[in-house]
Amino acid sequence: DDFLFLASNRFHGKEARALYRRRWGIELVFSHFKKRGFDLETTHMSDPDKIEKLFGVLTLAFIISYGWGCEMKRKATLTAPQKRKSIFRLGLDRIAQLLTHREDFDEEIRALLEWFERPKYHSIFVV
């Protein structure tokens, strides 16, 4: 098991742990924005308006990728390498594969489009 040591000059023990636990979800999202999927830092953008719009697009892409990864996991048709991926990465990789090889995945593309119309997850994030 890995350990995580928290140090704080403002909070003690359980309080610091509870606050960090609440923040962990957003840390994972930013991790996926930066290095684990979207490679945000390579844009070198500095205009705040453009960055805000990009974050909106990335957030939608993240939600769709995470949601489709949840759907794949729910169906439990994962290969051994897929089981080792994060739910987000699982969805992102599969959607990228569907978009680049559409002719091979007609049935799954239909399932993805139906999922957009009637998602099974009314709330993806619990913070």
Backbone bond lengths (Angstrom), bond angles and torsions (degrees), N, CA, C in turn:
res aa  C-N    CA-C-N  psi(-1)  N-CA   C-N-CA  omega(-1)  CA-C   N-CA-C  phi
1 D - - - 1.459 - - 1.524 110.55 -
2 D 1.321 115.37 142.11 1.457 120.86 176.30 1.520 109.44 -87.00
3 F 1.311 115.20 150.61 1.457 120.88 177.78 1.518 109.24 -111.95
4 L 1.299 115.70 149.22 1.449 122.24 174.76 1.515 106.97 -125.44
5 F 1.315 116.50 121.81 1.453 121.10 179.29 1.519 108.73 -102.47
6 L 1.311 116.50 125.31 1.457 122.16 178.91 1.518 109.10 -105.72
7 A 1.313 116.01 134.08 1.460 121.22 175.48 1.518 107.61 -124.42
8 S 1.311 116.49 134.22 1.459 120.45 -178.78 1.515 109.54 -147.66
9 N 1.312 115.58 141.38 1.460 119.87 174.68 1.527 110.96 -98.02
10 R 1.345 117.24 3.13 1.463 120.74 -177.19 1.522 113.76 -119.34
11 F 1.338 117.62 -24.44 1.461 120.53 -174.20 1.523 110.23 -130.23
12 H 1.317 116.06 156.58 1.455 121.73 -179.41 1.519 110.57 -113.90
13 G 1.314 116.02 146.98 1.454 126.13 170.26 1.508 117.67 29.10
14 K 1.329 115.89 -108.54 1.465 121.91 -173.85 1.524 112.35 -61.12
15 E 1.316 116.79 -34.77 1.468 120.22 179.77 1.534 110.44 -65.49
16 A 1.327 117.14 -44.82 1.464 121.11 178.12 1.526 110.44 -63.18
17 R 1.327 116.78 -41.83 1.463 120.94 179.59 1.531 111.02 -64.20
18 A 1.321 117.31 -41.83 1.470 121.18 -179.98 1.530 110.78 -64.22
19 L 1.327 117.16 -42.09 1.466 120.34 178.72 1.525 111.28 -66.02
20 Y 1.323 115.87 -41.07 1.463 118.91 179.41 1.523 110.46 -66.12
21 R 1.305 118.18 -39.63 1.461 121.76 178.93 1.532 110.08 -59.73
22 R 1.331 117.00 -40.14 1.468 120.47 178.94 1.523 110.88 -65.81
23 R 1.320 116.72 -34.81 1.456 121.20 -177.63 1.536 112.38 -80.52
24 W 1.314 118.02 -20.85 1.457 121.76 -173.22 1.531 112.63 -57.17
25 G 1.314 118.53 -39.69 1.464 121.39 -179.76 1.514 112.51 -58.27
26 I 1.326 117.22 -45.39 1.465 119.86 179.97 1.526 110.75 -69.73
27 E 1.324 117.43 -31.94 1.466 120.42 176.08 1.529 110.32 -61.98
28 L 1.323 116.69 -40.80 1.466 120.26 178.25 1.528 111.20 -64.93
29 V 1.325 117.01 -41.19 1.467 120.24 178.72 1.526 109.92 -61.12
30 F 1.333 117.49 -47.63 1.464 119.89 179.47 1.523 111.24 -63.93
31 S 1.312 117.34 -34.63 1.457 120.84 176.44 1.528 110.32 -60.95
32 H 1.314 116.73 -42.40 1.468 120.29 178.03 1.529 110.99 -69.94
33 F 1.312 117.63 -35.52 1.462 120.60 176.72 1.527 110.44 -62.97
34 K 1.325 116.90 -39.00 1.456 120.76 -172.90 1.527 113.39 -86.34
35 K 1.302 117.88 -62.44 1.465 120.03 -168.49 1.523 115.49 -119.02
36 R 1.311 119.00 -20.73 1.457 120.43 -171.94 1.523 113.90 -101.80
37 G 1.308 117.95 17.84 1.454 117.24 -179.39 1.513 113.84 -179.98
38 F 1.325 117.33 -58.75 1.460 119.96 -171.35 1.523 114.13 -99.32
39 D 1.316 118.90 -13.44 1.472 123.09 176.19 1.532 111.85 52.59
40 L 1.310 115.79 47.00 1.462 123.82 -175.38 1.525 113.52 -54.15
41 E 1.316 117.39 -37.35 1.462 120.08 -173.66 1.525 113.48 -65.94
42 T 1.319 118.35 -20.77 1.464 119.94 -179.26 1.524 112.71 -74.70
43 T 1.328 118.08 -8.73 1.465 119.78 178.92 1.523 111.62 -72.08
44 H 1.322 117.76 -28.75 1.470 123.83 -177.86 1.527 112.17 55.43
45 M 1.322 116.58 29.66 1.467 120.82 178.81 1.523 110.41 -72.80
46 S 1.330 115.55 146.32 1.464 119.64 175.58 1.529 112.27 -131.86
47 D 1.312 118.07 -14.39 1.461 121.76 178.90 1.530 109.24 -72.64
48 P 1.349 117.90 116.61 1.470 120.73 -176.48 1.530 114.03 -56.87
49 D 1.327 118.27 -36.97 1.469 120.53 179.52 1.529 111.50 -65.56
50 K 1.333 116.15 -42.35 1.462 119.97 178.98 1.526 110.93 -67.78
51 I 1.322 116.54 -39.62 1.471 120.43 178.22 1.519 110.23 -63.12
52 E 1.323 116.99 -41.31 1.468 120.83 179.12 1.533 110.94 -61.82
53 K 1.329 116.60 -43.65 1.468 120.24 178.65 1.527 111.01 -65.79
54 L 1.325 116.15 -41.26 1.459 120.00 178.55 1.527 110.68 -62.10
55 F 1.330 117.28 -41.39 1.465 120.63 177.80 1.522 111.16 -62.11
56 G 1.320 117.06 -36.37 1.462 119.88 176.73 1.518 111.65 -62.71
57 V 1.328 116.32 -45.80 1.466 120.98 179.41 1.528 110.46 -65.47
58 L 1.341 116.49 -44.40 1.467 119.90 179.66 1.521 111.80 -63.53
59 T 1.322 116.40 -37.09 1.464 119.93 178.98 1.523 110.53 -63.65
60 L 1.323 116.84 -44.40 1.472 120.02 176.57 1.531 110.99 -61.69
61 A 1.326 116.16 -44.61 1.468 119.89 179.51 1.525 110.62 -63.24
62 F 1.331 116.73 -38.41 1.465 120.00 178.55 1.526 110.66 -64.30
63 I 1.319 116.73 -46.37 1.471 120.66 -178.69 1.527 110.52 -62.02
64 I 1.324 116.97 -42.94 1.464 120.34 179.25 1.529 110.20 -64.85
65 S 1.330 116.94 -45.70 1.468 120.43 -179.92 1.521 111.35 -63.56
66 Y 1.320 116.59 -44.60 1.465 120.44 179.83 1.528 110.17 -64.70
67 G 1.312 116.64 -43.49 1.463 120.51 179.83 1.517 112.16 -62.67
68 W 1.339 117.27 -42.47 1.463 119.30 179.55 1.530 110.39 -70.21
69 G 1.334 117.07 -33.61 1.467 119.92 174.13 1.521 111.09 -62.48
70 C 1.336 117.07 -39.98 1.477 121.21 175.82 1.519 110.29 -61.64
71 E 1.318 116.18 -41.71 1.465 120.88 179.97 1.528 110.38 -64.44
72 M 1.323 117.08 -42.29 1.465 120.37 178.20 1.524 110.73 -62.84
73 K 1.326 115.76 -42.78 1.466 119.87 -179.93 1.530 110.54 -66.10
74 R 1.317 117.03 -37.80 1.461 121.74 179.30 1.528 110.69 -63.05
75 K 1.325 116.19 -38.83 1.465 120.27 179.95 1.529 112.00 -74.31
76 A 1.325 116.80 -17.26 1.471 123.55 175.54 1.524 113.61 54.58
77 T 1.327 116.72 43.26 1.463 120.80 175.88 1.526 109.52 -111.35
78 L 1.318 117.00 40.26 1.452 121.51 -173.48 1.526 111.76 -91.42
79 T 1.329 115.02 143.11 1.459 120.49 172.96 1.526 108.15 -80.86
80 A 1.318 117.16 167.72 1.471 120.93 -179.32 1.533 111.95 -57.19
81 P 1.350 119.86 -46.53 1.472 118.81 178.12 1.535 112.80 -63.18
82 Q 1.326 117.26 -34.85 1.465 120.08 179.60 1.522 111.13 -66.15
83 K 1.325 117.46 -34.82 1.461 120.92 -178.63 1.524 111.85 -63.34
84 R 1.325 117.36 -23.23 1.464 120.77 -178.97 1.529 112.62 -84.45
85 K 1.318 117.70 -10.87 1.464 121.25 -177.95 1.522 111.10 -83.98
86 S 1.331 114.95 156.22 1.464 119.22 172.78 1.526 108.36 -68.26
87 I 1.310 116.44 159.42 1.467 120.74 179.14 1.525 109.98 -59.69
88 F 1.329 116.72 -42.77 1.463 120.89 177.98 1.528 110.77 -58.96
89 R 1.331 116.33 -51.38 1.466 120.79 -176.21 1.523 111.06 -63.51
90 L 1.299 115.97 -37.53 1.460 121.91 177.39 1.532 110.14 -58.15
91 G 1.338 116.31 -48.96 1.462 121.08 179.67 1.514 112.69 -67.47
92 L 1.336 116.64 -44.53 1.467 120.87 -179.03 1.524 111.23 -61.25
93 D 1.327 116.57 -48.12 1.466 119.73 -179.37 1.525 111.52 -62.22
94 R 1.324 116.37 -40.18 1.464 119.60 -178.15 1.525 111.22 -68.87
95 I 1.328 117.08 -42.01 1.467 119.83 178.24 1.525 110.26 -64.23
96 A 1.336 117.78 -41.19 1.468 120.81 177.07 1.528 110.40 -60.67
97 Q 1.330 116.51 -41.24 1.462 120.78 178.11 1.529 110.97 -64.64
98 L 1.317 116.58 -41.78 1.468 120.24 179.19 1.526 111.27 -63.59
99 L 1.322 116.89 -38.87 1.464 120.57 -178.06 1.526 112.51 -73.19
100 T 1.327 117.02 -31.24 1.467 119.30 -177.83 1.523 113.21 -88.70
101 H 1.331 117.30 -20.20 1.472 121.24 -179.70 1.523 109.70 -130.88
102 R 1.313 116.25 53.45 1.470 121.20 -173.40 1.524 113.57 -54.74
103 E 1.306 116.85 -40.37 1.462 119.46 -174.16 1.530 112.93 -64.07
104 D 1.322 117.78 -23.37 1.468 121.18 -178.58 1.528 113.47 -85.52
105 F 1.318 117.11 -10.94 1.462 119.54 -170.19 1.524 113.25 -131.89
106 D 1.313 117.68 37.19 1.466 120.82 -177.02 1.526 112.57 -52.51
107 E 1.320 116.85 -45.62 1.467 120.52 -176.99 1.531 111.46 -65.06
108 E 1.329 116.57 -43.09 1.461 118.81 -179.69 1.529 111.62 -70.60
109 I 1.315 117.08 -34.39 1.468 119.87 176.53 1.523 109.72 -63.31
110 R 1.325 117.13 -41.06 1.473 120.21 175.58 1.527 110.39 -61.23
111 A 1.328 116.61 -41.33 1.470 120.41 178.83 1.526 110.55 -63.06
112 L 1.335 117.15 -40.34 1.466 120.94 178.13 1.525 110.57 -63.86
113 L 1.320 117.30 -44.36 1.465 120.71 179.36 1.526 111.41 -64.91
114 E 1.326 117.14 -38.33 1.466 120.22 175.49 1.523 110.70 -64.95
115 W 1.320 116.34 -36.95 1.465 120.70 178.03 1.532 110.31 -62.03
116 F 1.334 116.75 -38.75 1.464 120.11 176.48 1.520 110.99 -60.39
117 E 1.314 115.75 -39.70 1.463 120.02 -178.31 1.522 112.40 -72.75
118 R 1.320 116.74 -36.56 1.468 121.12 -177.00 1.523 110.01 -138.39
119 P 1.329 117.98 73.31 1.472 118.67 -178.75 1.528 111.27 -63.58
120 K 1.307 114.96 145.03 1.457 120.63 179.50 1.527 111.67 -84.38
121 Y 1.316 116.38 -14.28 1.460 121.30 -178.31 1.520 108.39 -111.39
122 H 1.298 117.03 109.82 1.459 120.60 -179.60 1.519 111.04 -79.09
123 S 1.299 116.93 -20.77 1.456 121.93 177.78 1.518 107.90 -143.09
124 I 1.310 116.64 120.83 1.459 120.15 -179.17 1.520 110.53 -89.44
125 F 1.315 117.27 -40.33 1.452 120.52 -174.22 1.517 111.62 -106.63
126 V 1.297 114.64 137.40 1.459 121.16 172.34 1.512 105.99 -122.83
127 V 1.320 116.74 111.83 1.469 121.07 -177.02 1.507 109.04 -115.73
